[in-house]
Amino acid sequence: MSPESTVFVVDDDPALRESLAWLLESVRLPARTFASAHEFLQSFNKDQPGCLVLDVRMPGMSGLDLLDRMVAEDAGLPVILLTAHADVPMAVRALKAGAADFLTKPFNSQELLDRIQVALEKDRRRRVDQARLAVLGKRFATLTPREHEVMALVVSGYSNKEIAGQLGVSAKTVEAHRNKVMEKTNAGSVADLVRMAIACGAVSQSVALAEEEDIAGRSDSPPDR
């Protein structure tokens, strides 16, 4: 069973931490509060879903420093930054650095709750996508070295005859490997295979995209006479 989404609050103001904890509990959102960025980092676990509500200006490691750290470590947790200063350049920097949102104190409680819900949904979707990619990765990992060769050439746009020439095997053998690739990856078409291979990094995106465009172009063209 997946752990419940939690709203992490990091702020050096104990009164604000207490009021935010009460606000979140009033709408039945699990919350954990921390007095500093270092305290948060000591207990942070990437596998815990949720979002982070973070004060910008704190002693020691600032909110922006923690944001940079989270981004550098690919933590993935959506971050909502809070500041008592209407600092537009800071907000721009925070958003460019990867913050999900930015609010100026004093803020409207409902507005904060709305933005937290958006952040939690963003985190949920990200984790669903990660799980889907993990499944795709496992499928492609079942391919034998020869099947992987054939798959890479198929998504690069080569025909069975051309692949056979490159690999020094018969077209019938290529067809057998190709069928195995489609079966193991659960791809319904070459276009599906291209998209799946891009998603899990099994092939170069530029090569696969070129083939996907070629497939689309052929589907729009009149049949050869």
Secondary structure, 3 states (H helix, E strand, C coil): CCCCCEEEEECCCHHHHHHHHHHHHHCCCCEEEECCHHHHHHHCCCCCCEEEEEECCCCCCCHHHHHHHHHHCCCCCCEEEEECCCCHHHHHHHHHHCCCEEEECCCCHHHHHHHHHHHHHHHHHHHHHHHHHHHHHHHHHCCCHHHHHHHHHHHCCCCHHHHHHHHCCCHHHHHHHHHHHHHHHCCCCHHHHHHHHHHCCCCCHHHHHHHHHHHHHHHHCCCCC
